[in-house]
Amino acid sequence: MSKYQTIAQAVKEGNVSNISASEGIKVYPHSLSESGNVKLVMIKDNQTKYILAVGEGPLFDELQGSVEGGVKACPLTHENRLVINKYFDYTVPRAFGTQIATIGLGDRLGIASPGHIKTVRGRNVRPILAQQSIRELNLTGRDYKQVVDAACFAAFQEGYKDGFGADGDHLKVEADIELALGLGFTMLTLDCSEYIDNSIEGLSAAEQAAKYAALPEDVRKHYESRYLNQEFTIAGTSVTFDQETLAKNVLIYGPAIDFMEHIYNKYIKTADREIDFEISIDETATPTAPESHFLVAKELYARGLTIYSMAPRFIGEFQKGIDYIGDIEQFEKELIIHAGIADDFGYKLSIHSGSDKFSVFPIIGKHTKGRFHVKTAGTNWLEAVRTVAKVNPGLYRRMHQHALEHFEEATAYYHVTTDLSKIAPLDQVADADLADTYMNEDNARQLIHITYGILLQAKDAEGKSLFKDEFYSTLSDQEEAFEQSLISHIGKHLDLLGK
């Protein structure tokens, strides 16, 4: 008799909620699903998750797995995910458009989505569960198939039917864009940084004028006929472009606007489904001026583009994993204008590196009228580390020491102002205090935040994982604790955002 026979019988009867864990097997009751004459439920057997299928019909036949005693145990493979998508449409990522708030929940580990779903369930916000950049994939050793698979299986596990998205985050290479959309991603965040000329800000007015004069005449005529010496009222604010202001903005953003148009026409406009198209112009040397935001938006809509959201660079610092750094009063003044521009054109304002910006969340929620997209990623990794620090202090100590030794390598990928001298020495912190001492202190948070790739890929001389395997095993054993940590932390984000 199959060791899953008791569970299979409960599945047939449609009641798995009373099954207690036995023989190291955990049942996820919200996953109980039915299609035709086949019923499914997700379980975890010795840290490995499976979908158990009972019954007969096409769904049973199409799922790959081993059959024993009439029960098919199906591993969580990409092929099985596609089968689940075919029969249960709520497990398929979707686009959300501009009329509801969304939060990007970059799950670098592929195990946080169940906790994310429990966090957003019942709130007036929708989750973008799959959200990864190519940089993050390279640093974690994952690929886009795995990213979407994890999100889809999480929706199945939790029986979550309110919808979730998948974001190809900060993509800038066409091959990557094509790959992500081909795999079913429903959101594209277009990183325009390589087409934004940050050198212009450092030029004198005369040098800018000369560089502008060297542009093709048709380009200059196009912008001058539309903007030069004209006054626009946007979000209650007057915007004008004299020769110098127009020239500077065309030099900085003109090629990026052309790139946005090209990507939209080639990939978004021709897609066979709705795609939430986000524009990222936050990778600039200085904050995005209102007239710059307006010019980019005006040009896009004049060229027939429709966008889901835009991410300008805001005043102050949006560093990874810590609160906003800067003048909050001035931030609010400028946010009002940026939110107004977005609202007038009909798209959402997007806040990148949005993790842990608790001091400005109420302002963002208020002035976007509750229509926003906020991206988080590293803070979810930090909550995983917090969980490990609480239950496996020895592992945390080894990871912390390795992160200190390799911190400089990680700064090549992220801008932070971490002061390592302000981080308490490991030998001065008791095991019981590790989580609070390090995960509640900005410098330590940034240390662990930006070294995730180094920690996850670290190997010993024999090629064995130094931390990753034990890290995942610990979190599997402490699944509920990790979920509660996410519910508390991301829940605080949403509470302050008014969701």
N, C-alpha and C positions, 0 to 999 in steps of 0.2 A: 504494500500500500504506500502511496506517495505521502511524504511527510507534510504535504500541503492539503491532504484530503479533508481535514477538519475545516480549514479555511475555505476550500472549494465548496463544501456543503453549505457553509454560511453564505457564500456568494450566490449559490443557486437559490437560496431562500431569501436573498436580498437583505440580509441583516448581518453586517460584519462589525457593527459598533461595539458589540459585547465580547468580541474575541480578545482574550488577554494574550500578551506576548508569551510565547513559549518556544523553547528550543532556539532561542536567539532570534526569533522571527517577530517582526513588528508589522502590523497592518495599518494602512492609511485609509480610514473609513470614508473620507470625503471623495476618494477616487472611485468608489463603486459606480460602475457605468454599465450601460446595456445598449446593444445594437443588434436588432434582429433576435436571434436565439442565442446570442453570445453575451456573457457577462464578464466584466473585468474588475480587478482590484490590484492596487499596487501594494507591494510588501517590501520589507528590508530583511534580508537573511544574511546574518553575519557581515554586516556593513555593505552588502551589495543589494541594490534595489532591482526588483523584477516586477513585471506585470503578469499576474496569473489570469489565464483565460479558461473559462469553462463553457461548454455548450457546443454547438456545431453551426457552421455557416461560413460565409466568405471571410468575415473578420478573423475567426479562429484560424482558418487556413492560411491567410495572408501574413499573420504574425509569425515571426521566426522564433523558434525556441524548442526546448525539449519537452516531450510529452510523457507523462507517467501517471497511470491511474486515471486517465481522462482529463488531466490538468496539464495545460501548457504553461511552462515558466519561460517568460519572454524577457531577455535582457534589454536594457535601455539603450539600444543601438540607434544609429541614424535611420536605418531602414525601418525599424519598428516605429520610430517617431513619425515617419511619413505615413505609415499605416494608421496610426492613431489620428493624425491630422485628417486623413480621408474620411474617417467615420465620426469624428467628434470635432465639429468646427470651432468650438470654443478653445481648442488647443492650438489654433492657427493664429499667428501674429496678425494684427490689423492696424490700420491707420486711424487716427482720431480727429483730424481736422483741427480747427482753431477755436472751437466753442467750449472746450473743457480743459481744465488744468491737467498737465501731465508731469510726471517726475521720472527722470532717468535714473535707473538703479543698477549701475554697472556692477555686475556680479563677476568679479575676476576669478573666483574660485569655482563657479558653476554649481554651488550648493546653497546660495542665499535666497533664491527666488521663493521657496515656500514661506520663509519668514517675511519676505517683502509682500507677498500676497496677503498674509495674515495682517500685515500692517495697513494696507490700503483698503482691505475689504470693508465695505460700508461707508467709505469716505467719498467725497465729491472730487475725486482725482483718479486718473488712470495711470497704471505703471508701464514704463518702458523697461521690461525685465531684461531683455537682451540689449546690451549697450557696451560696445567695445571698440576701441580704436586699433589700428594696425600695430601701433606702438605697444599697447597692452597685450595684444595677442603674442607679439614677439617676446615680451618679457615674461609672460606666463606659460608659453609653450602650448597654447591652445589654438584652435582654428574656428572659423565662423560657423561651421557645421555644429561643432560642440556647443558653441554659445547659444545657438537657436534651439538645439536639442534640449539643453538643460532648462531653458525657459518653458518650452512646450510641455515637457514632462512634469515640471512643477505645477503648471496650470491643471494638468490631468490629476496629479497627486492631490491637489487641494480642491478639485472640483470647481475651479474658479471660472465663472462664465461671464464676467463683466468686461473681459477683453484686455489684452496686453499688446505692447508694441515691441519691435525689434529695430534698433538703431545702429546703422553703420556709422560709427562715430568718428568725426574728424577725418573723413576720407578726402584725399586730394589727388589720387592717381586713378585714372579711368579704369584700369584693370581691376582695381579693388572695388570700385563702385559697381562695375558690371558683375563681379563675383557676389557681392553682398545682395544686390537686387535679384540676382538669379537664384539665390538661396532663400528668398522669401522675406528679406528684410523690408519693413514697412515704413522706415524712416531713414532719411539720408541727411547727415550733417556734413555739409560741404565745407571743408577747410580751405579757405582762400588765401592762406598766409603766404604762399609762394608767389602769389600774383599781387600782393599788396607791397608797395615800395616804401619800406620804412626809412630809406635814406633821405627821402624828400624833406622830412622835418628838420634835418640837420643842415640843409642848404640855405644860403642867404636868399633874400627876395630876388636879387638879380640872377642868381644861379637857377632858381625855380623858374623865373620868366624865360630864361634862355632854353631850359630843358623843355618847357611847355611849347615854345616857339618851334622846337624841332619835331613836335608831333605832326603826323599827317594833317594836312589842311582840312580834310573832311571830318576828322575827329574833332578838331577845334571848333569848326563851324557847327557841328552837331550840338556840342555842349553849350556853346555861346548863344545859339539861337533859342535854346530852351531855358537857360538859367542866368546869363549875364545881366546884371543890373535889374533883375526881376525880384519882386518881393512875394514871398509865400507865407501864408498863415497856416501853421500846423500846430495842433495841440495847444492853441491859445498863444503861441509864440511866433514872432515874426522872424523869418529866415531870408537873408539876402545874400547874393553872391556878387562881390565886386571882382575885378579881374584877378587880383592876387589870390583871393579865397577860392575862386573857381579853378584857377590853374593848379593850385596845390591839391585840391580834391581830385581833379581829373588825373593828375600824375600819380597820386597815391592809390586811388581806387579804380581808375578806368580799366586797366587790364583785368582786375578781379571781376568787375561787372561783366565784361565780355566772357570770362570763364564761367560765371554763373549762368549766363544765357546759353552758352554752349552745352553745359551739363544738363540744364533743364530741357532743352529741345531734344537732345539726343537720348536721354534716359528717363526723365520724369514724364514728359509729355507723351512719350510713346509707350509707357508702361501699361500693362494690361490690368492694372489695379490702382487704387489710390495710394499715393506715396506722400508722407509728410516730409516736405522739403525744407530743411533748415539751412540758413546761411550763417556761417561763422566769420565775423570780421573782428573778432576780439584779439587776434594775434597781431597787434599793432604796437608801435613804440610809445604811443601816447593814448590817453582815453579818446573814445570816439566822440567827436563834436556833434552837436545836434544837426548842424548843416550837412555833415558827412553822412550821418544816418539817413537824413531826409533824401539826399541826392542819390544814394544807393537804392533806397526804396522806390523813389520816383522813377528812376531809370528802369528798374526791374519791371515795374507794373506797366510802364509805357511800352516796354518791349514784349508785353504779353505774358510775363511770368506771374504765377501765383505761388506765394510761399506760405509755409506753415509757421515759421518763426525765424527771428533773427537775433543773433547774439552779438551785441556791440561790446566794446571794452569799456567798462565803467571806471569812474574815478576811484582811486584807492586801490587796495590790493585784495585780490581774491586768490589767496594762496591755498595750497592743498591741506585739507583736514583741520583747519583752524578758522576762527571767526574772522569777520571782515576787519581789515586794518585801514583806517582812514577817517575822514571827517564825515560823520553820519548825516549831519545837517546838509552839507553840500551834496552828498550822495543822493539824498531824497530830492533835492531841487532838480538835479540832472535826471534822476530816474523818472520823475513826473513827465519830463519832456520826451525821454526815450519811450516810455510806455504810451504816451499820447500819440507819438508818431506811429508806433505799431498798431495802436487801436484805430487810428484814422485810416490806415491802409487795410486793416482787417486781419493782420497776423498777430501771433503771440510774441511777447518778449521772452528771450531765452537767457538764462543765467548759468554760465559755465563755471566750473569749479565751485558749484553751489553748496557743497557739503559744509555743514557746521557754521553757516553764516547767520547765526541765531539773532544777532543784534539788528540785522536789516531785513529778516524775513517778514515781520509784520508790515514794514514799509512796502516790500515787494508785493505781498498779497493785496494790500490796499490799493496801490496805484495801478496795478495791472487789472484791477477789478476781478481778481480771482482767475484770470486767464493767463497762464504763464507756463513755461517749461523750465524746470530746474534740473540740472544734471548733478548727480552724485555718483561717486564710484569708490574712491579710496576709503571713504568713511565706513563702507560696508566691510572692507578688508580689515580695518582697524577694530571693528566689533568682533570679527572672528578672532583676531589676536587677543582682544580683551578676554574673550571666553577661554582661550587657551591659557592665558596668564593666570586665570582663576583656578583652573582645574589641573593644569600640567605646568607648574612653575619651572621645573627643570628645563623643559623644552623652550619656554619663553626666554629664560636666561641665556641659553645658547643662541637663540635667534637674535636677541638684543645685542649680544657681544659681536656676533657676525655682522650685524647691521652697522655698528659703530666702526668696525674695521673696513667696511666697504662703502661707507656713506658718500665719499667723494665721487665714486663711480656713478652713483645714482643721480647726483646733481647734474649730470650731463643731460638728463631727460626732463627734469622738473626745476622750476624756479621757486626756491624757498629761501627764507632768511634764518634758517635754523642755527642756533648757538649751542653747539654740543657741550660747552662748558657748563651750561645751565641744567643739564640732565643729571639727575642724582646717580651716583655710582651704584652699580649693581650690588656690591658687597655691603651697602648701607641700607638696603631695602629688604624687609622681610617678605617671605613668600606670600603671606596673606595681603600684603600691601602693593604687590606688583601692578595689578590692574589699575588701581586708582592713582598710584604714583606716576605711572608712565602714560596711561591712556587718557589721563585728564590734564596733561601738561603739554603745552603747544610744541615745544622743541622735541620732546620725546615722540609725540604723535607724528611730527613730520619726519623724524628719523625712520620710524617704522613704515610710515605711509609710502615714502618714495623708494624704499629698498625692497618692495614686495617681489619684484622680479628676481633680484639677486638671491633672496631667501628661498623662493620657490624652486629655483633652478640650481641651487648649490649642491655640489656632489663631493664625495670623499675621493680618495686616491683610487679606489676600486670602481668608481662610477656610480656608487649608490647615493641615493638622496640623503642629504644631511638633515633636512627638516620636513620636506614636503609630505612624505608618507606618514610620518608620525602626526603631523599637523592635521591632515585629512582624517586620519583614524581617530584622533582626539575629538574633532568636531562631529564626526559621525556618532561617536559614543555620547556626545553632549548636544545632540541635535536640538532638543527642546531649549536648552540654555542659550544656544546661539540664536534661535528664533526669538526668544524673549529679549535678548540684547538688541536685536534689530528692531523689534516692535517698539521698544522703549526709545531707541535713538532716532530712527527714522520717523517714528511717531511724533517726536518732539519737533522735528523739521515741519511736519504737516500741520501740527497744532499751531505753530507760530505763523505759518503761511495762511492760516485761516481755513484749513481743510480737515 
